[in-house]
Amino acid sequence: MLQQWAPLDYRKVREAIGKVIDHLEQGHTEPLMLEGAHRSFYYTPGEPIIEPRGSERLKCWECGKRFEWTVEEQDRFRMRGWNPPKRCESCREERQKQREAWLWE
């Protein structure tokens, strides 16, 4: 993936950043069109920059079922610095029971 950055002309990047800053400071209402930019990179004033988050569908490593990872769970995991869960709730509970049984043996 880093190899994709090798041919990048940083002078053009600095110029594009300067155009964006000028556009924002002058308070233009029309969208800013940058040469060579993908359509999804266009910004329209008043439009949210960050898209609203929603639940994600993940696949359990144990049973292969899909499960919902809610926004609240995402926040809890990220606040604690954890990676996304690898197992669904039922597989997590089963694994926890196995660990507790192993501790008490």
ChimeraX attribute file (.defattr): number of C-alpha atoms within 10 A of each C-alpha:
attribute: neighborCount
match mode: 1-to-1
recipient: residues
	/A:1	5
	/A:2	5
	/A:3	7
	/A:4	7
	/A:5	9
	/A:6	8
	/A:7	7
	/A:8	10
	/A:9	9
	/A:10	10
	/A:11	9
	/A:12	11
	/A:13	11
	/A:14	11
	/A:15	11
	/A:16	15
	/A:17	13
	/A:18	12
	/A:19	15
	/A:20	16
	/A:21	11
	/A:22	12
	/A:23	15
	/A:24	13
	/A:25	9
	/A:26	9
	/A:27	9
	/A:28	12
	/A:29	11
	/A:30	10
	/A:31	11
	/A:32	16
	/A:33	15
	/A:34	14
	/A:35	8
	/A:36	6
	/A:37	10
	/A:38	9
	/A:39	9
	/A:40	6
	/A:41	11
	/A:42	12
	/A:43	15
	/A:44	14
	/A:45	14
	/A:46	7
	/A:47	8
	/A:48	9
	/A:49	10
	/A:50	6
	/A:51	7
	/A:52	6
	/A:53	9
	/A:54	12
	/A:55	13
	/A:56	12
	/A:57	12
	/A:58	17
	/A:59	16
	/A:60	18
	/A:61	13
	/A:62	13
	/A:63	11
	/A:64	11
	/A:65	12
	/A:66	14
	/A:67	15
	/A:68	14
	/A:69	18
	/A:70	14
	/A:71	13
	/A:72	11
	/A:73	14
	/A:74	18
	/A:75	11
	/A:76	12
	/A:77	14
	/A:78	12
	/A:79	9
	/A:80	8
	/A:81	9
	/A:82	10
	/A:83	9
	/A:84	12
	/A:85	16
	/A:86	13
	/A:87	20
	/A:88	20
	/A:89	14
	/A:90	12
	/A:91	15
	/A:92	15
	/A:93	12
	/A:94	11
	/A:95	14
	/A:96	12
	/A:97	12
	/A:98	11
	/A:99	11
	/A:100	11
	/A:101	10
	/A:102	9
	/A:103	8
	/A:104	6
	/A:105	5
